[in-house]
Amino acid sequence: MKAGVFVEPGKVECQEIEKPTIEKDTDAIIKVVRACVCGSDLWWFRGISERPKCSLTGHEAIGIVEEVGSDVTNVKPGDFVIAPFTHGCGKCAACEAGFDGNCMDPASKGMNAGYQAEYLNFRNANWALIKIPGQPEDYTDDQLNSLLALADVMATGYHAAASAEVKEGDTVVVMGDGAVGLCGVLSAKLLGAKRIIAMSRHADRQKLAREFGATDIVPERGDEAVKKVMEITDGNGADAALECVGTELSMNTAVKVVRPGAVVGRVGVPHGEDVNTAELFWQNIGVRGGIASPITDDRNVLLNAVLQDKINPGKIFTKSFDLEHIQDAYEAMDKREAIKSVLVID
């Protein structure tokens, strides 16, 4: 089968490898319909973080179940499913509490890689796969993209908003205008935020942020950004901030743009940030968030929101590629020519 393989920083190839097989009774083989490139993939693509050479790439997909292990009864061959980046067991304390991204089952440890391929071996399939009604041909391209977004990026944006305790009538600041930040805007709107301030300095992303519900755009950074937000909020600060970048500057700005007693929902993968916890103390500011819980949030909220056309997160996919052009898909995001690249597999 064809699959994306990491060769070295800056280089990903489509290679012919063996098709995966059932290894454990809890596995399922998924025939991938669509996959995509994540912003977090760019860290190792750019050589900023380590990744083993010749490793399979990708952690977001939708597809058709082809085969299941003997312990898998909740899905069957032929089912159309979301294959999220988490693959929780559904039985441990973390999964039962709604934090499947922190599943405590040893079998779920480590990211289930290899989604950018024609076939995927998915672990803990009995609970972690999310069934989609019908078949791929029942949906438009735009709808398929929105369903794909539920495998990671939309769920991560929602996790930021839910962690920040966004509620009806709130003013929310969203740090980051990448795909996760834009999904954070969409999530804040879904949860009832009245005013949404998107921190963005790119015209195409500003436009989509507006479409998703942003009421204000702030292109400034650092102290200038804090000053601007305070002007917009009459000196009060926001009720919540969604940190969707992971840098020290972004996190420290998020803390400074909220009112006392607010919560910062952080989902940006940390890269050397140093948060001043004393400032959190003196302002009664809380910080929540971490690895998203797509299985829980998709089932409880997000899948129905897409099916009922309440949200259309698939609009973040601005360029489409096939597997043979996976290098182009990565480069498009690396060069900011695409907000997020979709890989149409079948």
C-alpha positions, 0 to 999 in steps of 0.5 A, spaced: 500 500 500 501 507 499 503 511 505 507 517 507 514 516 510 518 521 514 525 521 511 528 527 514 527 534 516 524 537 510 522 531 506 516 526 506 515 521 501 509 516 499 512 509 499 510 502 498 509 498 504 506 492 507 499 493 508 497 493 516 494 486 519 490 485 525 496 484 531 491 484 537 484 482 538 482 490 540 485 492 533 481 494 527 484 495 520 481 502 516 481 503 509 482 511 509 478 515 505 481 522 507 487 524 512 490 531 513 497 534 515 497 537 522 500 543 525 504 539 530 507 535 524 511 541 522 515 541 528 519 535 526 518 537 518 522 543 520 527 539 524 525 543 531 523 536 534 525 529 533 522 524 529 525 517 527 527 517 520 523 512 516 517 512 521 509 513 518 506 519 518 499 522 520 494 522 526 488 524 523 483 520 518 476 518 516 475 511 513 471 505 512 472 499 517 475 493 513 477 488 518 476 487 526 479 483 532 475 478 536 474 483 541 471 489 537 464 489 537 461 496 537 464 497 530 464 492 524 466 491 517 463 496 512 462 502 518 464 509 516 468 512 522 472 517 525 479 515 527 481 520 532 488 521 534 487 518 541 485 511 542 482 510 549 480 504 552 474 507 555 474 503 561 480 507 565 479 513 570 481 518 565 477 515 559 471 515 564 472 522 566 472 524 559 479 525 558 481 520 553 487 523 550 490 521 557 488 514 557 491 510 562 491 503 558 498 501 556 496 499 549 494 506 548 500 510 550 504 513 544 500 516 538 497 511 533 501 513 527 500 512 520 494 515 518 497 518 512 496 512 508 491 507 504 490 503 510 491 504 518 491 499 524 487 502 529 488 500 536 483 500 542 478 500 536 472 497 540 471 504 544 475 509 540 472 509 533 466 514 532 461 511 527 458 516 522 451 515 519 451 512 512 457 512 507 462 517 504 458 517 498 452 520 502 456 526 504 459 532 500 466 534 499 465 539 504 462 535 509 467 530 509 472 535 510 468 537 516 468 530 519 475 529 518 476 535 522 473 532 528 479 527 528 483 532 531 483 539 530 476 541 531 476 537 537 482 540 540 479 547 539 473 545 542 477 542 548 481 549 549 474 553 549 471 548 554 477 548 558 476 555 559 469 554 561 467 559 555 459 560 556 453 564 553 455 572 553 462 571 554 468 575 551 473 570 549 480 572 546 483 566 541 491 566 541 493 563 534 490 563 527 492 556 525 487 551 524 486 550 531 486 557 533 480 558 528 477 552 530 477 555 537 473 561 534 468 556 532 468 553 538 467 559 542 461 561 538 458 554 539 458 555 546 455 562 546 461 567 546 458 574 544 465 577 543 470 573 540 477 577 539 482 573 534 489 574 534 491 574 527 496 578 522 494 574 516 488 576 511 486 569 509 486 567 516 482 573 519 477 572 513 475 565 516 476 567 523 470 572 521 466 567 518 467 562 524 464 568 529 470 573 530 467 580 532 474 583 532 481 582 529 488 584 533 494 583 529 499 586 534 503 581 539 506 582 546 505 588 550 501 592 544 496 586 543 495 586 551 494 594 550 489 593 544 485 588 547 484 592 554 482 598 549 477 593 546 474 590 553 474 597 556 480 595 560 476 589 563 480 584 560 476 578 557 472 572 560 477 567 557 483 566 553 484 560 548 492 559 547 492 555 541 500 556 539 504 553 545 510 559 545 512 563 551 509 569 548 503 566 546 501 563 553 504 570 557 500 574 552 493 570 554 494 571 561 495 578 561 489 579 556 484 576 561 480 579 567 481 577 574 478 570 575 478 568 568 481 561 565 486 560 560 484 554 556 491 551 553 492 546 547 498 549 544 503 544 544 508 547 549 515 549 546 519 552 551 514 556 555 515 559 562 509 562 565 509 566 571 505 563 576 505 568 581 501 573 576 496 567 576 496 567 583 495 575 584 489 575 579 486 569 580 487 566 573 486 559 572 490 555 567 486 548 564 487 544 558 492 539 555 491 533 550 484 534 547 479 528 548 476 527 541 472 521 542 468 524 548 467 531 545 465 528 538 460 523 541 457 528 546 457 535 542 461 535 535 459 530 531 452 532 531 454 539 530 457 537 524 451 533 522 446 538 523 450 544 520 451 548 526 459 548 524 463 547 518 470 546 521 472 543 514 473 550 511 480 550 514 482 545 509 484 550 503 488 545 499 487 538 497 492 533 495 493 526 493 498 521 497 503 521 491 504 529 492 504 528 500 511 533 500 507 538 497 501 538 502 507 539 507 510 544 504 504 548 503 503 548 510 510 550 512 510 556 507 503 558 509 500 557 502 495 553 506 491 553 513 491 546 513 492 540 507 487 535 506 489 528 503 484 525 499 486 517 499 480 514 496 
